[in-house]
């Protein structure tokens, strides 16, 4: 039986990144939690050993039960009966196993029954779970909705709901409606108050992942007469109170074990989270950033499975008297798949570390005043996390889809059949670049960090790191790409036309993304020679992509925009 953690040394490489020492010390308040909880770590080595052991449990569970159940779950899917969602048998077994193993509420504080994990090892667990069953990660991974309760709810709500999540109850975020998909400011689910102040929800939600969960975070319109985001608030709905029925479960292309529900709210009792009117402006934005990081991890998990399935088949399948992996065309595909996987994983964990740094400082600020240095550091990492989250989700999900495509291609005709896992993962992969904000919306979120120089400053910081002599050539290539990117951005912004900038946004974001991931792989290779091949392959891939986009921008005339209309 495989262990999906121990069979992948790349995970340990990212878990032991130098910044983790500071992250863990801050998260553990310099290890003072050990005075209150006998299972809390006493030092960094103790904490890392704890992460290692828990991730081994995750890896064993995923390599065994969850991966073995994945095919059956895909065939059986979720169903709807008597106004409720019914999980596939394998999903029920998976959830119970995760509860028994104590893998729910991993990032929540110990006082609520959680493991107090930083975001990074939690996201690593999501990466592993996604490799086992992409759809199941949606159910298991929605535990991170508890982070919104922890950040914004009052103490009474925290005490009542977070321990339930840590004990294994499921969550959902009920945002989308039939007429409000990506445009969440158009949400119209009505929130009104009884005379005694009790909130009631009425309306319909659609495309809700795990919509029959135990605890829901619901975006609803609390302000009568409003039509924009300023009239929306966030609510907690407890399934035990009744008032919500599942009208239907969507018949999806993939992730079939994850029930995607249409919900009908009828006078459903709910509780306000935080302050009125901040539901979309503040709380959903925080919720979505966490969700996007989760989808980035899901994408990496699918990329991992795609590469492994393709590699195994290429070694086994023989044509013309030899294994197909010996053909240069196939070997190149596998090398590029691995480079894209490693690049997206490096970006994922760089982003998760930045999220850890600013979120931990935010949490510390609730306990004491931050020093000026700490405030500056929190602001710095918050900006970097805001920049890398859409990039990790957008580019990681696109690479995930490309790897799933190439996995099918390497399998040939067999890949089109349901006899191999690649057919399922191909269907599962497709949603990653759509939900929690399409790739196009990630570009919208990322472009301001191109034009304001956030990515350029980050790239400069990577360029300043000394590397082994054999890696210097890759750095030189990246420096040349950076100059191409800077020239292209200057050319676009010089036009002074917002519509023109929006048109070129994807190209500029992808140029920055290729350079960022190229540098991250060089730095990975500097720490471990095992990344040298991927750093080299990705460097060539990035060169071609940056040159392509730079050439398009240099040779495009603004008046040609007229031809790009539907």
Residue pairs with C-beta under 8 A, 6 or more apart in sequence:
1 60
1 63
1 64
2 63
2 64
2 67
3 56
3 59
3 60
3 63
4 58
4 59
4 62
4 63
4 67
4 128
4 131
4 132
5 11
5 55
5 56
5 58
5 59
5 60
5 62
5 128
6 56
6 59
7 59
7 63
8 304
9 530
10 342
10 345
10 530
11 55
11 124
11 127
11 128
12 52
13 524
13 527
13 528
13 530
13 531
14 120
14 124
14 345
14 346
14 349
15 48
15 51
15 52
15 55
15 120
15 121
15 124
16 48
17 349
17 353
19 353
19 357
20 48
20 118
20 120
20 353
21 44
22 357
23 118
23 120
23 353
23 356
23 357
23 360
24 41
24 44
24 47
24 48
24 118
25 31
25 44
26 357
26 360
26 361
26 364
27 116
27 118
27 356
27 360
28 34
28 40
28 41
28 47
28 116
29 364
31 40
31 41
31 42
31 43
31 46
31 47
33 40
33 41
33 110
33 116
34 40
34 41
34 42
36 110
36 111
37 110
39 110
40 110
40 116
41 47
41 49
41 50
51 117
51 121
54 103
54 106
54 115
54 117
54 121
54 125
55 121
55 124
55 125
55 128
57 101
57 103
58 101
58 103
58 125
58 128
58 129
59 128
61 97
61 98
61 101
61 103
62 128
62 129
62 131
62 132
62 133
63 132
65 93
65 94
65 97
66 94
66 97
66 129
66 132
66 133
66 136
67 131
67 132
67 133
69 90
69 91
69 93
69 94
69 133
70 90
70 132
70 133
70 136
70 257
70 421
70 424
71 421
71 424
72 88
72 89
72 90
73 88
73 89
73 90
73 91
73 94
73 133
73 135
73 136
73 256
73 257
74 135
74 256
74 257
74 424
76 88
76 89
76 90
76 257
77 88
77 256
77 257
78 85
78 86
78 87
78 88
78 91
78 249
78 256
78 257
78 258
78 259
79 85
79 86
79 249
80 86
80 246
80 247
80 248
80 249
80 259
80 261
83 245
83 246
83 247
84 212
84 245
84 246
85 210
85 211
85 212
85 246
85 249
85 259
85 261
87 95
87 257
87 259
88 256
88 257
90 257
91 136
91 139
91 257
94 133
94 136
94 140
95 139
95 140
95 168
95 170
98 104
98 140
98 168
99 167
99 168
102 115
103 125
103 140
104 140
104 143
104 165
104 166
104 167
104 168
104 169
105 112
105 113
105 114
105 115
105 143
105 146
105 162
105 163
105 165
105 166
105 167
106 114
106 115
106 117
106 121
106 122
106 125
106 143
107 114
107 115
107 116
107 117
107 118
107 119
107 122
107 143
107 144
107 146
107 147
108 114
108 115
108 116
108 146
108 147
108 150
108 162
108 165
108 166
109 116
109 150
110 116
112 150
112 158
112 159
112 162
112 163
112 166
113 162
113 163
113 166
113 167
114 162
114 166
118 356
118 360
119 293
119 352
119 355
119 356
119 359
120 349
120 352
120 353
120 356
122 144
123 293
123 294
123 297
123 348
123 349
123 352
124 297
124 349
126 137
126 140
126 141
126 294
126 297
126 298
126 301
127 297
127 298
127 300
127 301
127 304
127 345
127 348
128 301
129 136
129 137
129 140
129 141
129 301
130 137
130 297
130 298
130 299
130 300
130 301
130 302
131 301
131 302
131 304
131 305
132 301
133 257
134 254
134 255
134 298
134 301
134 302
134 425
134 428
134 429
135 254
135 255
135 256
135 257
135 258
135 428
136 257
136 258
137 294
137 297
137 298
137 301
138 209
138 210
138 255
138 258
138 298
139 170
139 210
139 257
139 258
141 294
141 297
141 298
142 170
142 171
142 172
142 173
142 209
142 210
142 213
143 165
143 170
143 171
144 290
144 291
144 294
145 165
145 171
145 172
145 173
145 215
145 217
145 287
145 290
146 161
146 162
146 165
146 166
146 171
147 286
147 290
148 217
148 234
148 273
148 283
148 286
148 287
148 290
149 157
149 158
149 161
149 162
149 217
149 236
149 273
150 158
150 162
151 286
151 362
152 234
152 273
152 274
152 282
152 283
152 286
153 161
153 236
153 273
153 274
157 236
157 271
157 273
161 215
161 236
161 238
164 214
164 215
165 171
165 215
169 213
169 214
169 215
170 210
170 213
170 214
170 215
171 210
171 213
171 214
171 215
171 216
171 217
172 208
172 209
172 210
172 211
172 212
172 213
172 215
172 216
172 217
173 208
173 209
173 216
173 217
173 287
173 291
174 189
174 205
174 208
174 211
174 216
174 217
174 218
174 219
174 237
174 263
175 184
175 187
175 205
175 208
175 219
175 284
176 184
176 205
176 206
176 207
176 208
177 186
177 187
177 188
177 189
177 203
177 204
177 205
177 206
178 204
178 206
179 186
179 188
180 186
180 187
180 188
181 207
182 437
182 438
182 441
184 219
184 229
184 232
184 280
184 284
185 228
185 229
185 232
185 280
186 227
187 219
187 220
187 221
187 232
187 280
188 203
188 221
189 201
189 202
189 203
189 204
189 205
189 218
189 219
189 220
189 221
189 265
190 201
190 202
190 203
190 220
190 221
191 199
191 200
191 201
191 220
191 221
191 222
191 233
191 235
191 270
192 199
192 200
192 202
192 222
193 199
193 200
194 200
198 269
199 222
199 235
199 269
199 270
199 271
199 272
200 243
200 267
200 268
200 269
200 270
201 218
201 220
201 235
201 237
201 243
201 244
201 265
201 267
201 268
201 270
202 265
202 266
202 267
202 268
203 220
203 265
204 247
204 262
204 263
204 264
204 265
205 211
205 218
205 261
205 262
205 263
205 265
206 262
206 263
207 250
207 260
207 262
207 435
208 260
208 261
208 262
208 263
209 258
209 259
209 260
209 261
209 435
210 258
210 259
210 261
211 246
211 259
211 260
211 261
211 262
211 263
212 239
212 246
212 259
212 261
213 239
214 238
214 239
214 240
215 236
215 237
215 238
215 239
216 236
216 237
216 238
216 239
216 244
217 234
217 235
217 236
217 273
217 287
218 234
218 235
218 236
218 237
218 265
218 270
219 232
219 233
219 234
219 235
219 279
219 280
219 284
220 232
220 233
220 235
220 270
220 279
221 231
221 232
221 233
222 231
222 232
222 233
222 272
222 276
222 277
222 279
223 230
223 231
223 232
223 233
223 276
223 277
225 231
226 232
229 280
229 281
230 277
230 281
231 277
232 277
232 279
232 280
232 281
232 284
233 272
233 273
233 275
233 276
233 277
233 278
233 279
234 272
234 273
234 274
234 278
234 279
234 283
234 284
235 270
235 271
235 272
235 273
235 279
236 270
236 271
236 273
237 243
237 244
237 265
237 268
237 269
237 270
238 269
238 271
241 268
241 269
242 268
243 265
243 266
243 267
243 268
243 269
244 263
244 264
244 265
244 266
244 268
245 263
245 264
245 266
246 259
246 261
246 262
246 263
247 261
247 262
247 263
247 264
248 261
248 262
249 259
249 260
249 261
249 262
250 260
250 261
250 262
252 260
252 431
253 427
253 430
253 431
254 424
254 426
254 427
254 428
254 429
254 430
254 431
255 428
255 431
273 279
273 283
274 282
274 283
288 436
288 437
289 355
289 385
289 386
289 389
291 436
292 389
292 390
292 392
292 393
292 436
292 437
292 442
293 348
293 351
293 352
293 355
293 389
293 392
293 393
294 436
295 393
295 397
295 432
295 435
295 436
296 344
296 347
296 348
296 351
296 389
296 392
296 393
296 396
296 397
297 348
298 400
298 432
299 344
299 393
299 396
299 397
299 399
299 400
299 429
299 432
300 341
300 344
300 345
300 348
300 396
300 400
302 400
302 403
302 404
302 425
302 428
302 429
302 432
303 337
303 340
303 341
303 344
303 345
303 396
303 399
303 400
303 403
303 404
304 341
304 345
305 421
305 425
306 337
306 400
306 403
306 404
306 406
306 407
306 422
306 425
306 429
307 334
307 337
307 338
307 341
307 403
307 407
309 407
309 411
309 420
309 421
309 422
309 425
310 333
310 334
310 337
310 403
310 406
310 407
310 410
310 411
310 422
311 325
311 334
313 410
313 411
313 414
313 420
313 422
314 323
314 324
314 325
314 330
314 334
314 410
315 323
315 325
316 323
317 323
317 324
317 411
317 412
318 324
319 327
324 330
324 410
325 331
325 334
330 410
333 406
333 409
333 410
334 410
335 533
335 537
336 406
336 537
336 541
337 403
337 406
337 407
338 533
338 534
338 537
339 521
339 533
339 534
339 537
339 538
339 541
340 399
340 402
340 403
340 538
340 541
341 399
341 403
341 534
342 521
342 524
342 531
342 534
342 538
343 399
343 517
343 518
343 520
343 521
343 534
343 538
344 392
344 395
344 396
344 399
344 400
344 517
346 517
346 520
346 521
346 524
347 388
347 391
347 392
347 395
347 396
347 513
347 516
347 517
347 520
348 392
348 396
350 388
350 520
351 385
351 388
351 389
351 391
351 392
354 381
354 384
354 385
354 388
355 381
355 385
355 389
357 377
357 378
357 381
357 385
358 378
358 379
358 381
358 382
358 385
361 370
361 374
361 375
361 377
361 378
361 381
362 378
364 370
364 374
365 378
370 378
383 454
384 454
384 458
386 449
387 446
387 449
387 454
387 455
387 458
388 516
389 445
390 437
390 441
390 442
390 443
390 445
390 446
391 442
391 446
391 509
391 512
391 513
391 516
393 436
393 437
393 442
394 433
394 439
394 442
394 443
394 446
394 509
394 513
395 510
395 513
395 517
396 432
397 432
397 433
397 439
398 433
398 439
400 429
400 432
400 433
401 429
401 430
401 432
401 433
403 429
404 422
404 425
404 426
404 428
404 429
404 430
405 426
407 415
407 422
407 425
407 426
408 415
408 416
408 422
408 423
408 426
409 415
411 420
411 422
414 420
415 422
415 423
415 426
416 423
417 423
418 424
433 439
437 445
440 506
442 509
443 505
443 506
443 509
444 502
444 505
446 505
446 509
446 512
447 501
447 502
447 505
447 508
447 509
449 455
449 512
450 489
450 505
450 508
450 509
450 512
451 489
451 493
451 501
455 512
455 515
455 516
456 482
456 485
456 486
456 512
458 516
459 478
459 482
459 512
459 515
459 516
459 519
462 516
462 519
462 520
462 522
462 523
463 475
463 478
463 479
463 482
463 519
465 523
465 526
467 475
467 522
467 523
467 525
467 526
468 526
470 532
471 522
471 525
471 526
471 532
471 535
474 518
474 522
474 525
474 535
474 536
474 539
475 519
475 522
477 518
477 539
477 543
478 515
478 518
478 519
478 522
478 539
478 542
481 511
481 514
481 515
481 518
481 542
481 543
481 546
482 515
484 511
484 546
484 547
484 550
485 508
485 511
485 512
485 515
485 546
485 550
487 550
487 554
488 507
488 508
488 511
488 549
488 550
488 553
488 554
489 508
491 553
491 554
492 500
492 501
492 504
492 508
492 553
493 501
495 501
495 558
497 558
499 561
500 558
500 561
503 561
503 564
504 553
504 556
507 549
507 552
507 553
508 549
508 553
510 545
510 549
511 545
511 546
511 549
511 550
514 541
514 542
514 545
514 546
515 542
515 546
517 538
517 542
518 535
518 538
518 539
518 542
521 531
521 534
521 535
521 538
521 539
522 535
522 539
524 531
524 535
525 531
525 532
525 534
525 535
